[in-house]
């Protein structure tokens, strides 16, 4: 029985981390108007981006987490026979309750951290640096650094760039096919 509970718990934790990473990326790129369907998201990329969301949640709500843990621990200690007796008998119910609250918490953490990180990184995006791939043929724009275009992300087929409007508050997301150009987010000298 313990092996089944352990296997279930491990698979639920992995699923929760993936869910958190996907939600973080969804809300991060949603600020730019890019959907995850347009991106080639690898499993590793999604897993890595779960940790900024979890870190944001822990750092901003650590007092609430600590107080909730203390109150819950105190309640379990005082009322363990009367209210929490069924949890001892059925560990499946306990795992489901914990998983439901974990999904809600990770979704909210991904929502707030994804949006906040995207909005704070708008002005810090690197300029778009364009070079031509070998055999690309003629091009309409010369290679070089485009200071007015900011590099968001490059996928296999598309380069996503950001251009601010005249007043500096609004922006456009430009999708450039990446067949003939190679894009880097490093400055060219």
C-alpha positions in Angstrom: 0.0 0.0 0.0 2.8 2.4 0.8 4.4 1.9 -2.6 1.1 2.9 -4.3 0.8 6.0 -2.2 4.5 7.0 -2.9 4.0 6.4 -6.7 0.8 8.4 -6.7 2.4 11.3 -4.7 5.5 11.4 -6.9 3.4 11.5 -10.1 1.1 14.2 -8.7 4.1 16.3 -7.7 5.6 16.0 -11.2 2.3 16.9 -12.7 1.9 19.9 -10.4 5.3 21.2 -11.3 4.6 20.8 -15.0 1.2 22.5 -14.6 2.9 25.4 -12.7 5.5 25.9 -15.4 3.0 25.8 -18.2 0.7 28.3 -16.5 3.7 30.6 -15.8 4.7 30.5 -19.5 1.1 31.0 -20.6 0.6 34.1 -18.5 4.1 35.4 -19.2 3.7 35.3 -23.0 0.0 36.3 -22.8 1.2 39.8 -21.8 2.9 39.9 -25.3 -0.1 38.4 -27.0 1.7 35.1 -27.8 -0.1 31.8 -27.1 1.8 28.6 -26.1 0.5 27.0 -29.3 2.8 29.4 -31.3 5.8 28.3 -29.2 7.7 25.1 -29.4 7.7 24.4 -25.6 9.9 21.5 -24.6 9.2 19.6 -21.4 12.4 20.8 -19.9 11.6 24.4 -20.8 8.3 24.1 -19.0 9.7 22.4 -15.9 12.5 25.0 -15.6 9.9 27.9 -15.7 7.9 26.4 -12.8 10.5 27.5 -10.3 10.2 31.3 -10.8 6.5 30.9 -10.1 7.1 28.8 -7.0 9.8 31.1 -5.8 7.6 34.2 -6.3 4.8 32.5 -4.3 7.1 31.5 -1.4 8.9 34.9 -1.3 5.8 37.0 -1.4 3.5 34.9 0.8 5.9 33.2 3.2 4.3 34.8 6.2 0.8 33.6 5.1 2.2 30.1 4.4 3.9 30.0 7.8 0.8 31.2 9.7 -1.5 28.8 7.7 0.8 25.9 8.5 0.9 26.8 12.2 -2.9 27.1 12.4 -3.5 23.9 10.5 -0.9 22.0 12.6 -2.6 23.4 15.8 -6.1 22.4 14.5 -4.9 18.9 13.6 -3.3 18.5 17.0 -6.5 19.6 18.9 -9.2 18.0 16.8 -7.4 15.1 15.3 -9.8 12.5 16.6 -13.0 14.3 16.0 -12.6 16.1 12.6 -9.5 14.5 11.1 -10.1 10.8 11.9 -11.3 10.1 8.4 -8.0 11.4 7.0 -6.1 8.8 8.9 -8.2 6.0 7.6 -8.1 7.1 3.9 -4.8 8.5 2.7 -6.3 8.9 -0.8 -8.7 11.6 0.5 -5.8 13.3 2.2 -3.7 13.3 -1.0 -6.7 14.6 -3.1 -7.4 17.5 -0.7 -3.7 18.5 -0.6 -3.5 18.2 -4.4 -6.5 20.4 -5.0 -5.2 23.1 -2.7 -1.8 22.8 -4.4 -3.3 23.2 -7.8 -5.1 26.4 -6.7 -1.9 27.8 -5.1 0.3 27.0 -8.0 -2.1 28.4 -10.5 -2.3 31.7 -8.6 1.5 31.8 -8.2 2.0 31.2 -11.9 -0.6 33.9 -12.8 0.8 36.6 -10.7 4.5 35.8 -11.2 4.1 35.3 -15.0 2.3 38.6 -15.5 4.6 40.6 -13.1 7.8 39.2 -14.6 6.6 39.9 -18.1 5.6 43.5 -17.3 8.8 44.2 -15.5 10.9 42.8 -18.3 9.3 44.8 -21.1 12.0 47.6 -21.0 14.8 45.2 -20.3 14.4 43.0 -23.4 17.6 42.9 -25.5 17.6 44.5 -28.9 17.0 42.3 -31.9 20.2 41.3 -33.6 19.8 39.9 -37.1 22.3 38.0 -39.3 21.6 36.1 -42.5 21.9 32.3 -42.7 24.1 30.9 -45.4 22.3 30.5 -48.7 19.4 32.8 -47.6 19.6 34.8 -50.8 18.4 38.4 -51.1 16.9 40.1 -48.1 14.9 43.3 -47.7 16.5 44.4 -44.5 20.3 44.6 -43.7 21.8 42.5 -40.9 22.6 44.4 -37.7 21.1 45.5 -34.5 17.6 47.0 -34.5 17.4 49.2 -31.4 13.7 49.8 -31.8 12.9 46.1 -32.0 13.3 44.0 -28.8 13.8 40.3 -28.9 11.2 38.2 -27.0 11.8 34.6 -28.1 12.9 32.6 -31.1 11.2 29.4 -32.1 12.0 27.0 -34.9 9.9 28.9 -37.4 9.2 32.3 -35.9 11.1 35.2 -34.3 9.0 37.2 -31.9 10.0 40.8 -31.6 8.5 43.7 -29.6 8.2 47.3 -30.9 7.1 50.1 -28.7 4.6 52.7 -30.0 5.4 56.4 -30.2 4.2 57.2 -26.7 6.1 54.3 -25.2 3.3 52.7 -23.3 1.8 50.5 -26.0 3.6 47.9 -28.0 3.3 45.6 -31.0 4.5 42.1 -31.2 6.0 41.4 -34.6 6.2 37.8 -35.9 9.1 37.3 -38.3 9.6 34.0 -40.2 13.0 32.7 -39.4 13.7 30.9 -42.6 16.4 33.2 -43.9 17.7 35.0 -40.8 19.5 34.0 -37.7 18.5 36.0 -34.6 20.5 36.5 -31.5 19.7 38.5 -28.4 23.4 39.4 -28.0 24.7 42.8 -29.0 26.8 43.0 -32.2 30.0 45.1 -32.1 
